[in-house]
Amino acid sequence: MRIDIPHSWPRTEADAIAIQDRLRGLVDRVGPGPREPRLVAGLDVAYAEDSNRVAAAVVVLDARTLEVVERATAVGDATFPYVPGLFAFRELPVLVEALTRLESVPELLLCDGQGLAHPRRFGLACHLGVLTGIAAAGVAKTTFVGDYDAAALGPRRGAGVPLVDGGETVGRALRTRDGVKPVYVSTGHGIDLDTACRHVLALAPRYRLPQTTRLADRLSRDVLRAAR
């Protein structure tokens, strides 16, 4: 894959916020996104505990069989500090490097993180979607912004309730297994929330997290361990 980055990687918090503000207007919130994608990709980053070393992994799956089609990885150092709301700038450089090593082009990117469920409505999934032009969504284990009515969330797989921040629906708490804590889906770019949630459920037939996330998480940890 070829990815053209329309900005340099920021060094300061102010520069990073300016980039998010500038690119936010490019986000396609309408979609609807791919109805029946052939290839979907999961993306994740692992962090070393004793250094700034990071490893990114992209795992491309056949959306029908959930079999792995391709893997790509990259290792580097996170140069941007940890700042809530700007966490994407610690991960984007290595994620983009890993994506450029793919020979296939997925039709949907699923990030372990946020999309619109972000203080400036421009989380990692939004940024990746704008940079690549590929439909993207975030599938998070925890909420970052927003609240949802836990009492209204049904106990069965497929149940969902809106994740709301400042009166705006920014995602959905989605139960992927009966009686198990939900995941938090937020659209990033080029896909609507119903379509994103449908794909997340299809990619999570047995576990709480979609297979894209599970495999990318495992690969990123393995690559980081080998690099150390």
HELIX and SHEET records of a PDB file:
HELIX    1   1 GLU A   13  ARG A   24  1                                  12    
HELIX    2   2 ALA A   88  THR A  100  1                                  13    
HELIX    3   3 LEU A  124  THR A  132  1                                   9    
HELIX    4   4 ALA A  150  ALA A  152  5                                   3    
HELIX    5   5 LEU A  193  ALA A  202  1                                  10    
HELIX    6   6 GLN A  211  ALA A  227  1                                  17    
SHEET    1   A 8 VAL A  68  ASP A  77  0                                        
SHEET    2   A 8 ARG A  53  ASP A  62 -1                                        
SHEET    3   A 8 LEU A  39  TYR A  47 -1                                        
SHEET    4   A 8 LEU A 108  CYS A 111  1                                        
SHEET    5   A 8 ALA A 135  ALA A 140  1                                        
SHEET    6   A 8 VAL A 183  HIS A 189 -1                                        
SHEET    7   A 8 GLU A 168  LEU A 174 -1                                        
SHEET    8   A 8 GLY A 160  ASP A 165 -1                                        
END                                                                             
